[in-house]
Amino acid sequence: MAVHHDLPLISTLATGLSCAFIFGLIASKLRIPPIVGYLLAGILIGPYTPGFVGDIKIAEELSEIGIVLLMFGVGLHFSVKDLMEVRKIALPGAVVQMGAAIVMGAALAHYAWGWPLHSGIMFGLALSVASTVVLLRALEEHNLLQSMNGRIAIGWLIVEDLAMVLALVLVPVLAASINTDGGASGSDVLMSVLAALGKIVLFLLIMQFGGKRFLPWLLGVVARTRSRELFTLAVFVAALGVAFAASKLFDISLALGAFFAGMMIRESDLNHEAADRALPFQDAFAVVFFVAVGMLFDPKILMTQPLDVIYTALIIMVGKSLAAFSIVILFKYPMKTGLLVSASLAQIGEFSFILVGLGLAYGILPESGRDLVLAGALVSIALNPLAFRFSRFVYEYSGRSARLSSIFNIGPDTDLSQLSRNEKVSLKETVLLVGYGKVGKHISQNVQEAHIDLVIIDSNREKVDTLRELGLHAIAGDATHPETLQEAAISKAVALAVAIPDPFAARRIVEEAKLLNPNLKILVRAHNDEEMDYFYEQKVDLALTGPREIGRRMVEYLNDMRKTKPKPHG
């Protein structure tokens, strides 16, 4: 029965968040992303299930705040530098993969279900974009967030997010042209699109020359008051205030306005503190957003249209993944990169729900489309951990299969995956360095200053190309494969430094290296005490963690300071 209390806001919030906490905790214990629990909580208190029914209008309004804060967070973490580092694979890969998903979704909806073509395209667009929240948490759980493959997946997602930002602008314009009686001419549609883009450009110019200076300045003024609550309020007001102003003055969606507000605040020196202050609000209202989405879902579709749900899930988990994997392999990246990107994108989430809401609001998408997208999201998010496990299984199996290894060669481009014959002849008492990230750069610099021969192995082909232009010995490949280590002349190496952030890959590299060259000195980067213990069990020569080294250096400094401190007279 529906809520008739005098406090429907409190009732809906209290019940929704309580159920979300319980189901989210259960999902987490089952090693399923908590988002599945939040969606199930919404279904439980929604109008399509018996028992307590929350106030859907209040939930939808609160979810708008969730969308604003989610997009504000995307803007805060948007990094042009991260995107540019992997642009050669992320940009074409994301565009082609999204195009493939749109075509598959539109074809299914148009030819199998008889939907209008524009509805099918909207359906395919909703299936084409992965969840930022699910992806980042999955990478973090597998310790892949700072790895090169992880950065490629994140760069891929940034391109998808930018495409969705453009969709937020174009969908209302195109919907207006579709819903016009008698249809609209091509010139009318073009003018509408140009007008919408013109408003965006004007808003961007104002934010670039005004907001980019004003918002960081404002945060600096508030920070000097040393009031935590005022700073938190300033961040909250910046997100909601800019979003509301963009909506009212420029006809730009709240979500898009919040995204640009986040981008402007990123320019501030206080951007990390702003992100920390926004995070609790973002997390809380994001939960409300997912609960509100769940309240709109009619679970009857699982019984009335089970095959349609399966087809939708297959597009998300198989169609998109195969398209992404094929693109990565065609661009001659390692198989491991293709599998990780495929597993990362085998789900949909918050942007899909935003697009579904737009589609319903503008009459482009039927209600059954909303239910199919939500069902696909539930299935794909719940099974995403299995997708990661399956990708690891395929990778390990291919490594044991000589035939598959030859088909999916880790370094198919001989120019980058191999040292030249002259290079191999010239190397003497070499140090191998796996991973040219933040840690690897420091190691490389010190080895070069010591005038010791160095060979660098990295999975980023653009980075290897740049290193070779600088005159360094470098190859592109996956160092967990013995062929890559042999190509790097491990037989001539006296030491191996492993500086990659992926602990599972680091263990494989250490094991393979010891088999290929038992006399090799091995230095490895560890992330915690458990990894330290494991590496020392493997009899590595040196294992270091950041926190332990920082602590050791501080103690050394304090001891030196005590030794040099002048003794008191008398």
N, C-alpha and C positions, 0 to 999 in steps of 0.2 A: 504494500500500500504506500501511496505517495506521502511525502513529508507535509504535514500541516502545522508544524510547530511555529512559534513566533520567531524562531532563530534558525531558518533554513540554511543560512550560510555556515553557522557553527555545526549544525547537524551533518551537513554534507562534507565539510572539511574534516570533522572529527572521525566520521565513519569511513570516509574515503582514505584518509591517511593511515588510520588504524589498520584497515584491511590491506592497504598497500604495504605497510610494514610487515604484517604477518606473512602475506604471500611472497613478498620480496625476500624475506628471511628464508622461507622454505625453498624458494628458487635458488638462492645463493648456496644453501646447504646441499642442494642437488647439483651444484656446479652449472646452473643455468643462469644466464644474465637476469638480474633482478627486474628488468623492464617487463619480462613476461609476467612476473608476479603483480606488477603495477597494473598491467592491462587486465589481468584476471580479476583484480580487485574492482576495477571499473565495471567489468561485466557483472560481477556479483551484486553491485548496488545500482545497476542500470535498470531501465524499464522493461527489459526483455527477460529478466529472471525474477522468480518469486522472492518475496520478503521485502526488506527495506529498499526504498527507491530514493536516491538522492535527487537534489534539484539540478536538473541538467542545464538549465540556463545559467545558474550561478557557477556551476562547474565549467561551462564553456567560457564564461568571462574570466574566471581565474586561470583557465588554461591559456588564454590570450597573454596573460602576464608571463606564464611559463614559456610561451613561444618567444616573447620579447627578450626574456633573459637568456634563453638558449641561443638566440641569434646574436645577442650582445656578447655572449661568451665566445661564439664562433669568430666574431670580429676581433675580440681581444687576443685570440690565439692565432689569427690569420697572419701568416708570414710569407711575404713575397720571396724572401731569401730561401726559405725551405722549398717553395714551389720552383724557383729558378734552378735550384740544385738538381732537381729530378725532372725538369720540364720536358726533356727529350722523350721520356717514356710516359710520364704522368699525363701530359696534355693530350697527345694523340690517343693514348690508351683510354683515358676516361671518356673522350668524345666518341670514339668508335664503340666502346662498350655500352655507353648510354644509348647510342643510336641503335645498336643491336637489340637492347632490351625494349626500346620503344617500338621497333618493328615487330618483335615477337609478341608484345602485349597488344599492339593494335591489330595484328593479324588474327590473334586468338579471339579478341572481342568482336571484331568486324565479321569474320567468316564463320566462327563457331557459335557466337551468341547473337549475331545480327545487330550489334550496336552501330550507331553512326560512326563514321571514320574519326571525327573529332573527339568523340568519347573514347574510342580505342586508343588514340594517341595520348590522351590525358591519362588513361589507365596505364599504358606502357611507360609514360614519364614517371608515374608514381612508383613503378617497379624498378626504375633504373638507378635510383640513388640509395646508397647505403647509409646506415645510421652512424653518425659521428660518435655518439655515446658508446654504442656497442663495439665499434672498431677500436677506439682508444683504450677501452677497458680490456679488450681481448689482447691487444698488443702489450699492454702493461702486464697482464697476467702471465704472458709467455716471455717476458723480459725482452721484447722486440722493439720497444718504443723508440730507442735511440739507435737501433741498427739501421744499416742502409736499406734493407728490404722493408723495414718498418717505415722509414722516411718516404720510400716510394709509394707505399700504401697510403700514407697520410697526404702526400702530394696529390695522389690520384683523387682522394676524397676532397681536397681543397678545390680541385677543378670541378668536381661534381657539385660542391656547395656553391661555387660561382655560377654554374649553370642554373641551379635552383634560384639563385638571386635574380637572374635574368628572367626565369619563368614567373617569379612573383610579379614582375612588371608586365610581362606580355600576356599572361593568361586572362586577366580582366579585360584587356583591350580586345583580344581575339574573341572572347566570349561575347562582348558587346556587338561585334560584327556578325557573329553567328546568330545571335538572338534577335537581330534587327529584322523586322517584318520584310519579307521579300529578299532578305540577304543584303549584304553590303558590297559595293564595288571594290575592286582591287585598290583603286586610288584612295577610297575612304579608309580601308584597313591600313594602308601604308601611312596615311596622314595620322591616324590614331596612334599607330606604333611610334611614329616620329615624335608626336606630341608627348607621349608617355616618356620616351627616352630623353626628350628635351627637358622635361621636369626633373628627371633623375640627374642629368648633367648639371642643371642649375643648382639643385640641392647639393650635389657633390662639390661644386665650386664654392658654395657658401661654407660647406663643412671644411673644405681644404684650406681656404683662406681665413675663415673665421673660427669654425669649430676646432680645427687642428691646433689653433693657438689658445682659444678661450678655455676649452675643456681641460687641457693639461695645466693651464695657469690656475683655473679654479681649484683643481685638486691640490695644487701646490699651496694655495692660500689656506685651504681647509686643513691640509696636513700640518701646517705650522701652528694651528690651534691645539695640536696634540690631543684632539678629541676623537676617540675611536668611533663613537656613534655618529658624529657629524660627518666623518669621512665616509662611513658606510652609507649614510643617507645621501651624501653627494654622489656616490657611485650609482646608487639606486635611482636617484632623480635624473642623472645623466642618461641612463638607459631608457627609462620610461618617458622622460621629458622630450628627448630628441625624437623618439619613436612617435610620440603623440603629435609633436609639431610637424614632423614629416608627413604624417597621415592627414592632418587638417590643412596644411598650407600647400602641399605639393601632390596630394592624392597618391602618396607612396604608402605601401603597406607598413603596418607597425613593425613587422619582422625586419623589413629592409632598412627602415630607419634605425632600428636598434643595432643592426649589423654595422652600419656606417659609424654609429656612435662608438661602438667597440673598437673599430679601426682607428678612430681619432685618438681615443684614450691610450691605445697601444703606443702612440708616439711619445707619451709621457714617461718620465723616469719612474713614475709611481705606478706603472702598468701592472707590475706583479702584485703590489699591494691592493690595487683596484680589483684584480682578478680574485685575490683571496677574500676580499670583502663581498664580492658579488656571488662567490661560489655557494655559500649557504642558501641564499635566496634562490639562486639558479637551481640547485639540487631540489629544494622543497617544492618550488613551483613547477619544475620539470616533472616531478612525481604527480602533481595535480594534473598536469597536461596529459600524461599517459593514462591516468585514472579517467579523465574526461573522455579521452578517445575510446577507452574500453567501455564506457557507459553507452556509447553510440553503436556498439557492435551487437548485432543480432546473431547469437550462436546457432540459431536454427539453420543457418546456411551450411553448417557442417554436415547436417543430415539431409537437407533438401538438394544441395548442390555439391556433393563430396568430390565428384570428378573435376568440377570447375576449380575447387580449392586446390586440388592436387596439381592441376595444370598451372595455376598461378604460382604455387610453391616451386614447381619445376623450373619455371622461367627464372625465378629469383635465385634458386640454389644451383641449378645446373646450367641453364642457358647463359646467364650473366657470367658465371664462373668460367665456362668454356670459352666464351668470347674474350674475357680478360686474360686467361691463360694463353690463348692463341696469339693475342697481340704481344704479350711479353716475350714469348718464344720467337715470334717473327722479328722482333726488334733485337734478337740475339742476346737476351738477358738469361741468366742462369735459371734452370728449372726450379730451383728453390724459390726464387723471386716470383715466378709465375704461380707456384702453388700457394705461397703466402698471400699474394694479392687476390687470388681466386677465393681463398677461404675468407679473407677479410671482407670481401664484397658480397658474399653469399647471404645477405640479409638486407632488410629495409627497416626504416624507423621513422624518426621524427619529421624529416622533410616530406616523406611519403604521406604522413598524416596531414601535414599542412597543405599539401597539394590536393589531397582528397577533400579537405574542407573547402578549398577554393573551388574545386570542381563542382561540389554540391551547391555552394552558394551562388554560383553563376550558371547553374543548370546544364553544365557540360557532362557531368558524370551521374549515372543513375545510382540509387541507394544500394543496389546489389553490388555495384562497383566498389563502394566504400567497404562493404562487408567482406568482399573478396580480398581487397588490399589488406584489411586488418587481419583476416585469417592468414594470409600469406606472411604478414609480419610476425604473428604469433609463432607460426611453424618455423620460419627461417631463423628468428632470434633464438628460439628454444634449441634448435639443432646446430646453431653456429659453433659451439664448442666441439661438436662431433666433426664439423667441417675442418677445423684446425687439426684434430687428431687424424682424420683421414688423409689430409695433405701431408702430414709428417710420415704416416705409414707408406704412402705412395713414394715419397722422397727416399725413404730408407730402402724400400723394395727396389726402386730403380737403381740405387747405388750398388745393390747386390747382383743386379742383372746386367751382364755385359751388353746384351742387345739393346736394352732401354738406355743404358749409359751412352751408347754410340748414337742412338736416335736423338736424345736430349743432351747433347754434349754440353758440359758446363761452360766451356769456352769455345763456341763454334767458330768464332772469328779468329783465324790464326794470327792476325796482326796484333791482337791485344791479349790473347790467351797464352802466348808463347814468347819466350825470350829468343832473340836471334842467335844463330850459331856463334857469331863473333862475341856476343855478350857472354854466352856460357863459357867460352874459352878464356875470356879476360877475367872472370870472377875468381877470387881467391879468398879463402877464409871468410865466407859471407855471413852476414846476419840477415835472416828472413824476418820480415815484419808483416803480420796479418792484421789488416785494418788500418786505414789512414784517416781516422776521425780525430777528435780533440786530443786523445791520449797518443794516438799513433803519430801525429804531427810532431809532438815533443820528442818522442823516441827517435824519429827519423832525423830531426835536426841535430840531436846529440850524437847519433851514430855518424852522420856526415862530418860533423866537426872533428870527430876522432879519426877521420880518414879511413874508415872501415867500409868495405864493399857492402852494399845494402840492396836487397830485392824486396819490393813491396807487393803484397797480394791484396787486392780489394775487389769487391763485387760490383762497384760502380764503374761502369765502362768510361763515362765522361771524365771521372776523376783520374782514372788510369791514363787516359789520353793526355790530360793536362800534365800529369807527372812525367810522362815520356817527353813532352815538349820541353820540360824543364831539365831534361837530360838525365833523369833518374831511371833505374831499372825497375819496371813495374809490369805486372800482368793482371788481367781481369779474370776472375774465376772464383770458385768455391773451394776454400782451403780444407774443407772436410773431406774432399776427394783426393786420394793419393796421387792421381794424375796431375792435379794442379800443383801439389807440392813438388813433384818430380820436375815439372816444367820450370819451377822456380829455382831449380838446381839445389835441392835440399841435400844432395850428396856432398856438395862443397861447403855446406853451411856449418858453422861452429856454434851458432846460437839461433834460437827461434823466439821471437817476442810476439805473443798473442794479445792484441789490444782491441778486440771486438766486444761489444756489450752483450752478445748472446751467449749465455753460459753453456747451453746445450751444444752449440757449435764449437765453442772453445774446448770442451771436453773431447769431442770427436777429433779435433785438430791435434790435440796433445797425444791422443792414442795412436793416430795414424803416423804422426811425426816420429814417435819413439820406435815404431816398427820399421820405418824407412831409414832412420839414422839413430841407432841406439846411443851413440856418443854425443848427441846433440845436447847443448845446454838450453833448457827451456825456461823462459820467463813469461809469466801469465798474469793477466789482470783478473782479479776476483771481485765479487760484489758483496759477499758476506762471509761470515766465519765458516758456514757449511761448505761453501765452495773452496775456501782456503784449505779446510781439512781434506776435501776430496783431492785437490791438486797435490797436496803433500803426500797423500797416500799413493798417488801416481809417480811419486819421486821427482816432481819438477824441482828445478834448482832455485826458483824464486817466485813466490806468489804474493801479490800486494793488493790491498783494498784502499780506496780513497780515505775513508774515515780513520783507519789505523795509521796511515802515513801522515795525515794531517796532525793527528794526536802526537805521533812520534816527533815530528818536526817542531811542534810547539814545545814539547818537553825539552828537546835539545836546545832550543832558543833560550828557554828559561834557565837551563843549567849553565849555558854560556854566559847569560846575563849575571848569574850569581857569582861565577868565577871572576868576571871582570869588574864586579861592583867594588869600589874602594872601601877598604876597611876603616871603621871609625877610629879616630885618634884617641890616645889615652888608654 
